[in-house]
Amino acid sequence: MTASLPTALIAEDEALLAENLRQELAKLWPELQIVAQAAHGLAAVEAALAHKPTICFLDIRMPGMTGLEAAAAMAEDWPEGAPFPKLVFVTAYDQYALQAFEHAAVDYVLKPVQPERLAQTVARLKASLAPQQGDDALQAAVQQLRGLLGATPVAAAAQPLRLLQVSVGASILMVPVDEVVFFEAADKYVRVIVENGKEHLVRISLRELLPQLDQSRFWQIHRSIVVRSDAIQRAVRDEAGKLSLHLHGSKERLGVSRMYAHLFKAL
């Protein structure tokens, strides 16, 4: 039985750099099929889930979602049993980032891409494409990404946010952050659920809000959800191994993604 040809996704917001990478890969690895190109992080996630490429070349700095965030989003939504892509990050020179990549054993290439360095990456990728169980590859990628996310912590504010200013008609409502049960990203807004069951929308991204919260009290459990830890009653694992959170005094059930499931381990 003939093995299928390797495929790749290129995620790069600068069209000239994306085309240069595609051309260099064509020279170094003619058998590699570029099945999709994406100009921003969300498009990269959607394309990866649709095409399930063998390899993803991800620009670290892209609009809306970084390459690292895009990789984490892929890992959250990747179907069980499907082989997870090999990840190669494309980055400008940044000593801190390069140390993090090397520590996590994740491959990277620097911009502008040099053929000699890309050739080394191609050789490593070819050597690593031996058959591997899909779930094993996915778990290995999740561990690598957790390490990278941990190596780039959210820069916390000097003083955690205490009050949210929420527009209600012509008024501004002051909502104590201590009364918030969870936050959920909703397009360009964040959905705010408070203890009395009421819901508010604030015009801010979850990425902008997260550094303003007390990280010891508010836990990220999914790329789009942050929950107040003492609002959690219990974590329940279903037959497929997926975790969901039951909250005190609420019928809401919050799903925990693969990237954050390690937060819930019995002592």
C-alpha positions in Angstrom: 0.0 0.0 0.0 1.5 3.3 -1.1 1.9 5.9 1.7 0.0 9.2 1.2 2.1 12.2 0.4 2.8 14.7 3.2 0.7 17.9 3.3 1.3 21.3 4.8 -0.5 24.4 5.9 1.3 27.8 5.7 -0.1 30.5 8.1 1.6 33.8 7.4 0.0 37.3 7.2 2.6 38.7 4.9 1.9 37.4 1.4 5.4 37.8 0.1 6.9 35.8 3.0 4.3 33.1 2.6 5.1 32.8 -1.1 8.8 32.7 -0.4 8.3 29.9 2.2 6.1 28.0 -0.3 8.8 28.3 -3.1 11.6 27.2 -0.8 9.7 24.2 0.4 8.9 23.2 -3.2 12.7 23.2 -3.9 13.7 21.3 -0.8 10.7 18.9 -0.6 8.9 18.5 -4.0 6.6 15.8 -2.6 5.2 18.1 0.1 1.8 19.3 -0.9 0.7 22.8 0.3 -3.0 22.2 0.9 -3.9 25.6 2.4 -2.5 29.1 3.1 -3.9 31.3 5.8 -3.4 35.1 6.5 -4.5 35.1 10.1 -4.8 32.8 13.1 -8.5 32.0 13.0 -8.2 31.1 9.3 -5.2 28.9 10.1 -7.3 27.0 12.7 -10.2 26.5 10.4 -8.0 25.4 7.5 -6.1 23.0 9.7 -9.3 21.4 11.0 -10.7 21.1 7.5 -7.6 19.7 5.8 -5.8 18.0 8.7 -2.3 18.6 7.2 0.8 16.6 8.2 2.7 19.8 9.0 1.7 23.3 10.0 4.1 26.3 9.5 2.7 29.0 11.8 3.8 32.6 11.9 4.1 33.6 15.6 2.8 37.1 15.0 -0.5 37.1 13.1 -3.6 39.3 13.4 -6.2 38.3 16.0 -4.5 35.2 17.2 -0.8 34.4 17.5 0.7 31.2 15.9 1.0 29.7 19.4 -2.7 30.5 20.2 -3.7 29.1 16.9 -1.8 25.9 17.6 -3.5 25.6 21.0 -6.9 26.2 19.4 -6.2 23.4 17.0 -5.2 21.1 19.8 -8.5 21.9 21.7 -10.7 21.0 18.8 -8.7 18.3 17.1 -10.8 15.1 16.5 -9.9 12.1 18.5 -7.7 9.5 16.7 -6.7 11.9 13.9 -2.9 12.4 13.6 -2.0 15.9 14.9 0.3 18.0 12.6 3.9 18.5 13.3 4.3 22.2 14.3 7.0 24.5 12.9 6.9 28.1 14.2 8.1 30.9 12.0 9.4 33.9 13.9 11.5 37.0 13.9 14.6 36.8 16.1 13.6 36.8 19.8 16.0 35.1 22.2 13.4 34.5 24.8 11.0 32.9 22.3 13.8 30.8 20.8 14.8 29.5 24.2 11.2 28.5 24.9 10.9 26.7 21.5 14.1 24.8 22.2 13.1 23.9 25.7 9.8 22.5 24.4 11.5 20.7 21.5 9.4 22.5 19.0 11.0 23.3 15.7 11.2 26.9 14.4 12.7 28.9 11.5 13.6 32.5 11.5 12.4 35.3 9.2 13.5 35.9 6.6 13.6 32.1 5.9 17.1 30.9 5.0 17.3 27.9 2.7 20.1 26.3 4.7 18.1 26.5 8.0 14.9 25.4 6.3 16.7 22.4 4.9 17.6 21.3 8.4 13.9 21.6 9.4 12.8 19.6 6.4 15.3 16.9 7.2 14.0 16.7 10.8 10.4 16.6 9.6 11.1 13.8 7.2 12.8 11.8 9.9 9.9 12.4 12.3 7.1 11.3 9.9 7.1 7.6 11.0 3.6 6.3 11.7 2.4 7.5 15.1 -0.9 6.9 16.9 -3.1 10.0 16.5 -3.8 10.4 20.2 -0.2 10.0 21.1 0.8 12.7 18.7 -1.9 15.0 20.0 -1.0 14.5 23.7 2.6 15.2 22.9 1.7 18.4 21.1 -0.6 19.4 24.0 2.3 18.9 26.4 4.6 21.0 24.2 2.1 23.8 23.9 1.4 23.9 27.6 5.1 24.3 28.1 5.2 27.2 25.6 2.1 28.9 27.0 3.7 28.6 30.5 6.9 30.1 29.2 5.0 33.1 28.0 2.8 34.0 31.0 0.1 36.6 30.9 1.6 39.9 32.2 -0.6 40.6 35.2 -1.8 44.1 36.2 -0.3 45.7 39.3 -3.7 45.7 40.9 -6.4 43.2 39.8 -9.6 44.6 38.4 -12.2 45.1 41.1 -15.1 46.7 39.1 -16.4 46.2 35.6 -18.1 49.2 34.0 -21.0 47.8 32.0 -23.2 49.9 29.7 -26.9 49.4 30.3 -28.9 51.8 28.1 -27.9 55.3 29.0 -26.4 54.2 32.3 -23.0 52.7 33.4 -23.5 49.8 35.8 -20.6 49.0 38.2 -20.3 45.2 38.5 -18.0 43.9 41.2 -15.6 41.3 39.7 -16.0 39.2 42.8 -19.6 38.6 41.7 -18.7 37.3 38.3 -19.1 33.5 37.9 -17.4 33.3 34.5 -16.4 35.2 31.4 -17.0 33.9 27.8 -15.6 35.4 24.6 -18.4 36.4 22.2 -17.0 37.8 19.0 -15.7 41.3 19.8 -17.3 41.2 23.2 -17.0 39.2 26.4 -20.1 37.7 28.0 -20.2 38.3 31.7 -22.3 35.9 33.9 -22.8 37.1 37.5 -24.1 35.2 40.6 -27.7 36.3 40.2 -27.8 34.7 36.8 -27.8 38.0 35.0 -25.7 38.5 31.9 -23.8 41.5 30.6 -21.7 42.2 27.5 -18.6 44.2 27.7 -16.7 45.5 24.6 -13.3 44.0 25.3 -11.5 40.9 24.1 -10.8 38.1 26.5 -7.1 38.5 25.7 -7.3 42.1 26.9 -9.3 41.3 30.0 -7.3 38.3 31.2 -4.3 40.3 32.4 -6.5 42.5 34.5 -8.0 39.6 36.5 -6.6 37.9 39.7 -5.0 34.9 38.1 -5.2 32.9 41.3 -9.0 33.2 41.4 -9.9 33.3 37.8 -8.9 30.2 35.8 -8.8 29.8 32.0 -10.4 26.5 31.1 -10.8 27.0 27.4 -9.5 29.6 24.9 -12.9 31.3 25.2 -13.8 30.8 28.9 -12.4 32.0 32.2 -14.2 30.9 35.4 -14.0 32.0 39.0 -12.4 29.1 40.8 -14.6 29.2 43.9 -17.7 29.1 41.8 -16.8 25.6 40.7 -18.7 22.9 42.5 -17.2 19.8 40.8 -15.5 18.6 37.6 -17.2 15.7 35.9 -15.5 13.4 33.3 -17.8 11.7 30.7 -17.3 8.4 29.0 -15.2 10.0 26.3 -12.9 11.4 28.9 -14.1 15.1 28.4 -14.4 17.3 31.5 -17.2 19.6 32.3 -17.6 21.9 35.3 -20.7 22.1 37.5 -21.1 25.5 39.2 -22.6 26.4 42.6 -26.3 27.5 42.2 -26.2 27.3 38.4 -27.4 25.0 35.7 -24.5 26.1 33.4 -22.1 23.4 32.4 -18.7 24.6 31.2 -16.5 22.4 29.0 -12.8 22.1 29.8 -10.6 21.9 26.8 -7.6 19.5 26.4 -5.2 22.4 27.0 -6.5 23.0 30.5 -7.7 19.6 31.6 -4.5 19.2 33.7 -5.9 21.8 36.1 -8.4 19.3 37.5 -6.6 16.4 39.1 -7.7 14.8 42.4 -5.2 15.1 45.2 
